[in-house]
Amino acid sequence: MNKDIVYLINPSSSQTWVLNGKQKTIIGRGISQNAENSLILLPHPTVSKLHAHLWLDEQTQQWYFENTSKNGSSIHGKEIQGKQVLHDGDKITIGPFDLLFCENLLNEEGTVEVKKPDIQSAKWENSPTKLELFTIYIIFGFAVVLFFFWIRKMFL
């Protein structure tokens, strides 16, 4: 069993791409066929035609991600300019796509193992703050009061 197989996974669609260490992988929405490169097609207007590259540096044996788009890419929410080393479990965001970089996805029995994030240390980036929640409750309460005044005026 080859333990050096590397994958890029789209968890929302369960689409999985095996990355070839001998070829550069090109990510984009309008890629022409090229025998020298592996291709990952992400059809969305916010994804550039040639958005990013993934490759294995043979000397260091490290995988690299290089953003080649003005539309931007991020790893764990941090905007990427140029190239960055990838690590097992890195979440790459390109347009609306969240992709997971996985090394050694298969265990000794040949079954898939995907590491779950640590819930205790998870950062809820899109959660509302206490001030935002307070503002929402105030606006909702005001709307309910106005609704009852309107109902009372209509029927009394």
C-alpha positions as CSV (number, residue, x, y, z in Angstrom):
1,M,0.0,0.0,0.0
2,N,1.4,3.4,-1.0
3,K,1.2,5.8,2.0
4,D,2.4,8.7,0.0
5,I,-0.8,9.3,-1.9
6,V,-2.0,12.9,-1.5
7,Y,-5.6,14.1,-2.1
8,L,-7.5,17.3,-2.6
9,I,-11.1,16.8,-1.4
10,N,-14.2,19.0,-1.8
11,P,-16.2,17.8,1.4
12,S,-19.4,19.5,0.3
13,S,-19.6,17.5,-3.0
14,S,-17.4,14.5,-1.9
15,Q,-15.3,15.0,-5.0
16,T,-11.8,13.8,-4.6
17,W,-8.7,14.4,-6.7
18,V,-5.5,12.3,-6.4
19,L,-2.5,14.7,-6.7
20,N,0.4,13.4,-8.8
21,G,3.8,14.4,-7.3
22,K,5.4,14.2,-10.8
23,Q,3.0,16.7,-12.4
24,K,2.0,20.2,-11.5
25,T,-1.8,20.4,-10.7
26,I,-3.6,23.4,-12.2
27,I,-6.8,24.6,-10.5
28,G,-9.2,26.8,-12.5
29,R,-12.6,27.2,-14.2
30,G,-11.4,27.3,-17.9
31,I,-8.5,25.0,-18.3
32,S,-7.5,23.5,-21.6
33,Q,-6.3,19.9,-21.7
34,N,-2.5,19.6,-21.2
35,A,-0.7,16.3,-21.0
36,E,2.0,17.8,-18.8
37,N,-0.3,18.9,-16.0
38,S,-3.1,17.5,-13.8
39,L,-6.3,19.6,-13.9
40,I,-8.9,20.4,-11.3
41,L,-11.9,22.2,-12.8
42,L,-14.0,24.5,-10.4
43,P,-16.8,26.0,-12.5
44,H,-17.7,29.3,-10.9
45,P,-17.4,32.9,-12.0
46,T,-15.2,33.9,-9.0
47,V,-12.7,31.2,-9.9
48,S,-10.1,32.4,-12.5
49,K,-9.4,30.5,-15.6
50,L,-6.0,29.6,-14.2
51,H,-6.5,30.2,-10.5
52,A,-3.8,28.3,-8.7
53,H,-1.1,25.6,-8.9
54,L,-0.2,22.7,-6.6
55,W,3.1,20.8,-6.9
56,L,5.5,18.7,-5.0
57,D,9.1,20.0,-4.6
58,E,11.2,16.9,-5.2
59,Q,14.1,18.2,-3.1
60,T,12.2,19.2,0.1
61,Q,9.3,16.7,-0.5
62,Q,6.9,19.4,0.5
63,W,3.7,20.3,-1.4
64,Y,3.2,23.9,-2.4
65,F,0.1,26.0,-3.2
66,E,0.5,29.0,-5.4
67,N,-2.2,31.6,-5.9
68,T,-2.0,32.9,-9.5
69,S,-5.4,34.8,-9.4
70,K,-6.4,38.4,-8.6
71,N,-9.6,36.9,-7.2
72,G,-7.7,35.5,-4.3
73,S,-7.3,32.2,-2.4
74,S,-6.9,31.5,1.2
75,I,-5.6,28.7,3.5
76,H,-7.5,28.5,6.8
77,G,-9.0,31.9,6.1
78,K,-5.7,33.6,5.6
79,E,-5.3,35.3,2.2
80,I,-2.5,33.8,0.1
81,Q,-0.2,35.9,-2.1
82,G,2.4,33.9,-4.0
83,K,3.2,30.4,-2.8
84,Q,2.9,28.6,0.5
85,V,3.8,25.1,1.9
86,L,0.8,22.8,2.4
87,H,0.3,20.6,5.5
88,D,-2.1,17.7,6.0
89,G,-5.5,19.0,6.8
90,D,-5.1,22.5,5.3
91,K,-8.4,24.0,4.2
92,I,-7.9,25.8,0.9
93,T,-10.7,28.3,-0.2
94,I,-11.0,29.2,-3.8
95,G,-14.1,31.2,-4.6
96,P,-17.1,29.3,-3.0
97,F,-15.1,26.1,-2.8
98,D,-13.5,24.8,0.4
99,L,-11.0,22.1,-0.5
100,L,-9.2,19.9,2.0
101,F,-5.5,18.9,1.4
102,C,-5.0,15.4,2.8
103,E,-1.8,13.2,3.0
104,N,-2.0,9.5,3.9
105,L,-5.8,9.3,3.6
106,L,-5.7,5.5,3.7
107,N,-4.8,3.6,6.8
108,E,-3.1,0.2,7.0
109,E,-6.3,-1.6,6.3
110,G,-6.9,0.5,3.2
111,T,-9.9,2.4,4.6
112,V,-10.3,6.2,4.5
113,E,-9.5,8.2,7.6
114,V,-10.4,11.9,7.6
115,K,-9.2,13.8,10.6
116,K,-12.1,15.7,12.3
117,P,-11.3,19.2,13.5
118,D,-10.9,19.7,17.2
119,I,-14.3,21.2,18.2
120,Q,-12.9,22.8,21.4
121,S,-10.4,24.9,19.5
122,A,-12.5,25.6,16.4
123,K,-12.8,29.2,15.5
124,W,-16.4,30.2,14.5
125,E,-15.5,32.9,12.0
126,N,-19.0,33.5,10.8
127,S,-20.8,33.5,14.2
128,P,-22.4,36.7,15.3
129,T,-20.8,38.7,18.1
130,K,-22.7,39.5,21.3
131,L,-23.2,43.0,20.1
132,E,-24.7,41.8,16.8
133,L,-27.0,39.4,18.6
134,F,-28.1,42.1,21.0
135,T,-28.8,44.4,18.0
136,I,-30.8,41.6,16.3
137,Y,-32.9,41.0,19.4
138,I,-33.6,44.8,19.8
139,I,-34.7,45.1,16.1
140,F,-36.8,41.9,16.3
141,G,-38.5,43.1,19.6
142,F,-39.2,46.5,18.0
143,A,-40.7,44.9,14.9
144,V,-43.0,42.7,17.1
145,V,-44.2,45.7,19.1
146,L,-44.9,47.6,15.9
147,F,-46.8,44.6,14.5
148,F,-49.0,44.4,17.6
149,F,-49.7,48.2,17.4
150,W,-50.7,47.8,13.7
151,I,-53.0,44.8,14.5
152,R,-54.6,46.7,17.3
153,K,-55.2,49.8,15.1
154,M,-56.6,47.6,12.3
155,F,-59.1,45.8,14.4
156,L,-60.0,48.1,17.2
